[in-house]
Amino acid sequence: MDTLNINIGVLGHVDSGKTSLTKVLSSTTSTACFDKNPQSQERGITIDLGFSSLAIDFPKTINIQSDKPYSNLQYTFVDCPGHASLIRTIIGGAQIIDLMLLVVDITKGIQTQTAECLVIGEILCPKMIVVLNKIDQIEESKRQQVIEKMKKKIKLTLSKTIFGDSPVVSVAANPGNSPALGIAELLEVLESHVYLPERHPEKPAVFSVDHCFSIRGQGTVMTGTLWQGTIRVNDVIEIPSLSLTKKVKSIQIYRKNVEKGEAGDRMAVCVTQFDPKLLERGIVSAPGLISHVYAAITSIHKVKYYKQAIGSNSKFHISIGHETVIGKLTIFGPPDSLNKSPFNMEEEYLYRSSLFDPSFDEANKNENDEDLFALLEFEKPILIVPESLYISSKLDMDIHTNNCRIAFYGRIVEAFSDKTYHQTLLPKLKIYKNKSKSGVVDRIVNEYEVVCKDMFKKETRLDLFTGLRVSLSSGENGVIEGCFGQSGKIRVRIPQGLKPDTVSKFGSKKSRKGKTEDEETSVRESLKVELKFKTYVFSENKKIVQGKED
């Protein structure tokens, strides 16, 4: 008979009582449980992820469609730190959860970090339960009234999120010398929210390690959560960050020896000896699956609560798994806003100056970012699981401004593991910018040729533009033939000839008769010439091209 493991993230603002709640809910702790880090003891706050569990007989009230006959239900609680400076750790921990407990101090309500945890939950987690903690600090005669008032506030906040129907449970996890309050009700609500998460035991194994230690005479033990795949005793697994492969000697799931672990399981894997100090936290996988990545093509979705601009060429903190690096952003998408095809290296894409580009989105009535992609170029290589999720943030933003620091998120579409990707891969990425130049007709030489000025500067390399098509404001089309003199003027050939009206109005002496020099110049310069073209952002030769429509 099998055990269904549900990973429950316990998130919230610092001092909201997350660790106290996790302790009262748990029956078994792991080697990386409550406040194990010495600094946690000194500072009185959680600064790292803590893991503990509660195992019960599988409730008959839970009805899920599965081929497995589950006999036990296990909740694995992931106690995340709440301090603003530890958001990287929070993001890393949240990526392994199936359900979230958002802990709110009833005496303070939703605070800045509570809101950021809510944002992380929206990105990563389909279900959430709000826990109103510290109700024992409210005078008993006013307690119910305060609880109902806070519930209404929270429900109003959640109505603007995917968690609009989330239940709100009130508890006192650590009421001094008295027993905890509301825990039975919370466990009932938890039970009612159990579901079968989407897991992939058939995929190559990916094991997220959060703690590592050695046991004399046995080997090195790595504890963590299996994101995907299956790991069995005697399997060979790889530690990519150390370029090591190791044989699995034994596996434990909360101190019980097992032959294998499957996607979603919290487990300890003992392998042949290596120095545990080299891997306190990281990714272990099936051999050959993961490599260092220098840049990646990703999907990109804006976090609606982030109020700053998100523009191409800007830099953000990119969190993938337990790693966070600085990444430079280039945004692009299909020229047609209705095109929602998967990314294809052979296709051409339009450069976007920002995640919302008025010059394109307003014209196309496009208000979402579902069809956009990003190129992320990392300041240092990062280990990436194929198709993994990433979260981008501005961690250097002042935490006292009460602004959301989480900016956008998405999934890895294509990874560049070639260190020389600038030369080998980027030139193949067809991202272009639409450009235009305009000038005026300085002189009509004859009905098939005009001279144009004000389009180019004196120092411009006009040979790059020779042969490109232009259009006249009077309706004719022309072709740039080359320079005229040394001042930046160009000769434009009109293959079909100028219209008689154009010659009459702008070129004949009769049209200029009786006009002052300024008036004559005004008439002549009202005949405009426009050049439209595009340049490829990563082109090696900076070639200028035109589409059929230009």
N, C-alpha and C positions, 0 to 999 in steps of 0.2 A: 504494500500500500504506500502511496506517495504523500508528501507534504507540500501544500501550496504555500509558498513564501510570498508575502506582500511587503514590499519595502516602503516604509512610511517616513517621510521627511518631516521633522519637527522644526519649523522655522518661525521666526518672529524677531521683534526688537530685542536688543540687549536688556537683560534683567526682567524679561516678561515671564520667566519661570519655566523655560523650555526643559532645562535639565532636570528640575524637580519633577515635572510632569512625566518625563521619560523614565525616571527612576521608579515612580509609583506604578507605572504601566508595565514595567519589565520584570521578568522572572529570571532571565539569564543574561549575563554580560559577556562581552567579547574582550579580547586583549586590547582593543582600542575602544574602551567604553568611556564612562563619564569622567571628564576633566583629568584624564591621565597625564596630560602634559604638565610638568612642574609649574610652568608659568600660569596655568589655569588656577592652580592652588593658591599661588601668590596674589593674583589679580582678582580672584573671585568670579571670573567669567569664563565661559567656554571659548577656547581659541582654536579648537580643532574639531574634526568630526568625531562623534561618539556613536558606538554601535551597541545595541542590546536587543533582546527579543522577548516575546511572549508566545509560547506554544500552547494550543488548546485542541481538544477534539474538534473535528470538522463539524461546524453547526449544521443541523438539519434544515435550518431556515434559509441557508444559502443555496441558491439554485443557479449553477453555472453549467454551460455546455462544454464538456471536456471528455476526451477519451480516457483520461486517467481517473481511477477510483481514489480520490483523495480521502485519507483517513485523518489527517491533521492539518490544522491551519496555523501558520507561524507568522507573527508580525515582527518584522525587523525594523527597529526604530533608528533612524539616522538623525542624531541630535546635532543640528547645525549651529555654529556660532551666530550671534546676532549683532556683534559690533560692526559699525560701518566700515572700518578699515579691513575687515576680514571677508569682504564680499567675494573675493576669488575663491576662498574655501567654501563659502555658501554655494556658489555656482557649481563648483566641483561636486559637492555632496548632493545637490538637487538633481543632477543628471542621472542618478541611479534610482530615483524614487518613483513609485507607482501611485501614491496618494499622499496628500499633504495635510498636516495639522498646522494651521496658522495660529500661533499662540499670541493673544492680545492681553495685556495688562488692563483689567477693567477700570483701574483708577486713572489710566492715561489715554486709553483708546488707541486708534491707529496712529502710529508715528512714522517718521521717514523710512526707517529700515523695515518696518512692517509693510509699508507700501512697496518697497523694492522686492521683498520676499513674495508679495502678491504678484508682481510683474514676472518674477522668475517662475512662479507657479503657473501663470498663464501660458508661458512658453513651453514648459516641460511636463506639466501634470494635468491629467483630465479631470481629477476629482479632488475636492478639498473639504475639510471640516474646520470651522473656526472654533477655537477654544478660548472662552473668556476666563482667564485665570485670576486668582487672588480675590475671589468674591468674599473671602473671610475678612478682608480689610474694609469691607463696607458694613456699616452698622446694620444689625439684623433687621431692625424695624424698617429700614429703607432699602434693604438689599434687593428685593424683588423688583421694586420700582426702578432702581438704578440698572439692574440687569435688562429689563424690558426696554429702557431708554437706549442703552448701548446696543442692544440687538437691532433696534430700528436704524440706528446710525450706520451700523456695519452692513445691514441689508441694503441700505441706500447706496453705500459705496460699492458693494458687490454687484448691484444691478447694472453697473456700467462695464462689467467684466463677464468672462465665461462662467464665473462661479455664482451667478445670480441666485441659484437654487440651493446653494450650500447651507447645511444646517449650522446653527450656532449653539454650542453647548457650554454651560457655565460650570466651572470647577474651582476648587481650592486645592492645589497640588501639594502645598506644604504649609498647612495651617498651624505651625508650632507643635504643640504637644497633642493636638487633636488628630483624629483620623482624617484622611483626605476626603474631600467632598466632590460628588458628581462623577466619580470615576466609573461607577457601574453604568450610568447613563451614557458616558462617552464610549465605553466598550460596546454597548448596544448599537449606538450610531455607527461605530466603526464596522461592526458586523454587517449592518445593513448596506454599507458602501463597498463591501468586498466584491471584486470582479476579477475576471481572468485577464491579466494584462497581456498585451501582444508581445510575445517573446519568440525568439528564433533559435531554438536548440540545434537546428540543422546547419546554421551558418558557422564559419570559422570562429574558434573561441577567442573572446576578448574578455580579459579579467582585469577589473579596476582595483588595484592594490592600494590600501590606505595605511597598512602597518606591516612591518617586517622585522623578524627577530630569529635568532638561532637557538636550537636545542642541541646541547652537546650529545654527540653520539647518534643523532638522528638526521640532522640536516638543517636547512633554513626554511622557516615558515612564513608564508605570505598570506595575510588575511585581506579579504575584499569582497567585491560583488561581481558575479559573472554577468556581464552585459549581454552577451550573446554566445551561442555555441554550447558545447559540452566538453568538460575536462574529466578524464578518467585516470585512475591509477595506472601507471606505466606509460602514460602519454609523454611525449616530448613537447615542451612549451618554450617559447622564446621571451627573453627580456630585452626588447629592442634597444632601450637606452644604454644597456651594458654590452650589447652585441654578444649575448650569452644564450645558449640553449641548455635546458635542464630537464631531467627526467622526474616525473611526478612519483614520489615514493608513497604518499598517503594523502587522504583528503578527510577533513572533518567538517561537519555542519553543526555548529553550536555543540562541540565536544563529543559528537557521535561520529564514529568512523563510518564512512560510506565509500562505495566503489566509484561513484561519479557525482559531479555537480552539473546542473543544467542552468540555462539562462534564467536570471532572476534570483539565483541562490546566493545567500551570504555564506561564505565558506572560508576555510583555512586550507592552504595547499602546501604540503611539505615536499621540498625538492632537494636534490643533492646540494651539498654545502656551497655557499658563497657568502661574501661579506654583507650582512643585512644593512649596514650603514650606507651602502651604495644605492639602496632602493627603499627609502622610507615610504615613498608614494609614487605611483606611476601605472603604466599599462603593461600587462603581460598578454601574450597572444599565441595563436597558432603560428608556427615558424613561417617566416616570409610574408606575413600579412601586412605588417606595419613598417613604414620606413620614415626617415626624416623628410619633412616637406618644407620647401622654401617659399612656396606661394600656392594659392588654390583659387579655383573658380567656385563660387558658392551662390546659392539662392540668398536673397536678402529681404528682410521684412522689418519695417520700422516699429519701434515700441511707441505706442501713441502717447505715453506719458513723458517721453523725452522731448524737451522743448527747444533744444539747441539745433542748429543746422547740421545736417549730415551730408557732407560734400565730397566729391572726388578729390583726391590728393591729400585729404586729411588723414590723421592717424588716430587709431583707437586701440584700446586694450581688447585682445581677442582671447577668450577663454574656451579651451577645448579639453574636456576631461578635467584633469587636475592641473593642467598647465595654462599659463597666461602669458602672452607675448604681445608686443606692440606690432600692429599691422597697418600698412598703408592701403587706402581704399581707392578703387576705381569702380565707378558704377556704370552699368550699361544695360541695354535691353533691345528688343526687336524694334525696327523702325515703325512697324505697325502695332499699335496698342492692342489690337484684337488677337495678335499672335501669341499664344501661350504654349508654344512647343518647348520640349526639353532643350537644354543647352546642346549645341552642336558646333564643334570646332570649325566646321566647314562653312557655317553661316556667317553673314555680316550683321554686326550689331551697332546700334547708335550710342555714342558716348553720352552720358548724362552728367551734368555739372553737379546735381544733387539728387537726393532720393525723391524729392518732388521738384521737378524742373518745369517752371511756368511756361517756358518757351515751347515745351512739347506737351505736357499734361493738360494744360488748359485748352490748347488747340484741339486735342484729341478727346477731351472730356474724360480723361483718365485720372481717377482719384485713388487708385490702389497700386500696390507694388508687387502684385502677384506674378507679374511677368518679368521682373527685373533680376539681374545677376550682379555679382561683384567679383572683382579681382582683389584678393587680399595678398599683399606681399609682406612677409614676416621679417622682422629685424634680426631674428635668429631662427634656425630651423626648429621645427616642432614635430613631435610624433603624432600622427593623425590616423585614426581608424577610418577606413573608407566609408563615405556617406554619413560621417558623424555630425552631430549638431554642434554649433558654436554659438556663443553669446558675446556680443560686443558691448563695451562700456567705456565710460570716461572716469577712470578711477582717480584721476588727479583733480577732479572737480571738488570744490569746497563742500564738505558734507554738511556744513551749517547753513547752506542756502535752501535746504529742504527741497532740492530738485532731484528728480530721478536720474541716476547715473547710467542706467542700462539703456543703450541706444538702439540696437538692432540685433537681429539673430537670423539664423538660416542653417542650411546643411551644405556639407562639402559635396560638390558636384564632380570636380576633377582636380586632382592634386598634382603639383609639379615637384617631383623629387630630384630633378636635375639641378645641380648647383648653378649651372650656366644657363638657366632657363631664359635669362634676358636675351641671349643670343640664339638659343635653339628653339624655344617655344613661343615666347611673346610675339615675335614677328609673324607667327602663324595665326595669332588671335586678331581677327578682323574687326576691330572697334574703330569706328570713324567719327569724325566731327563734320557737321555741315558748316560750310563757310560761304561767305559772299563778299564781293567787293563791288563798289559802284563808282561811276565817274560820269562825265558829261561829254557830249560831242563838242569838240573844239572847232572842227572844220569839216564840211562836206566836200571831199575832193571830187567825187563824181557819184553817180547813182549807185556804184558798186563798192565805194570805199569812203570811210570816214576816219578822222583822226580823233582819238579820245584822250582826255586829260583827267587828272585828279583820282585815277583809279590806283595808280602805283606810285611809290616814291622813287626818287632818282636812283637810289642804290639797289632797288629790287632786281633780282635775277629774272628778267622777263622771259628768258628761254624756257623757264619752268611752266609758263602759262601759254606759250605759243601753241596754237592749234585748238585751244579750248573755246567752247561756244559761249556767246553772250547774247543778251536780248536788249532791244531798244524799247524805250517807253512808248514809241509810236507803233510798236507791234512787230517790227522786223527782227530777224535773227541774223547774227553775224559770227565770224570766226576771227580770233586774234591772230594776226599775221606776223607781228614782231614790233620792235620799238620804232619810234619816230623821233629822231634827234636824241639828245642826252638828258632830257629833263623828266623822263618817266612817262612821256606820252606814248601811245600805241596806235598802230594801224589796224583797223578792223575791216575785214572784207565782208560784203553783204552779198552772199551767193545769188539770192533771188532778186536783188536790186531793191533800192528804196522805193517806197510808194510815191507816186506823183505829189500827193498831199504833203508828204514829209519834206520833199525837195522844195516844194512851193513855200511851205511855211518856214523852214529852217535854213534853207540853203540859197534861195534865189536873191538876187540883188533887189528885185521888186519887193520882196517881203521885208527888206531892211530899209527901203527908201523912206526918207523923212525921219528916221529914228536917230536919236543920239547914240553915241558909242556905248553908254551904259545900257540903254534900252536894247540895242542890238545884241550885246553880250547876254542880257537877260533872256531874250528870245532863244538864242543859240544854246544857252546852258539849260534850258528847260527840256532839252532832248537828252534824256538820261540813258546810260548804258549800265547793265547789271551783269555781273559774272557770278555764277553759283558753282561750287565745287565741293569736294570733300577730301579730307586728309586722314590717313590712318595713324592712330595714336602711337602704335608700336612699330611702324614701318621703319626699316633700316635706312632707306634712301629718301624718306620724306616725300614720296611721290604724290603728285596732285592728280586726282582723277575726277571724272564726271560720270554721273549716272545718266540713264536714258531721259530722265525727267528734267535734268538740269539744263 
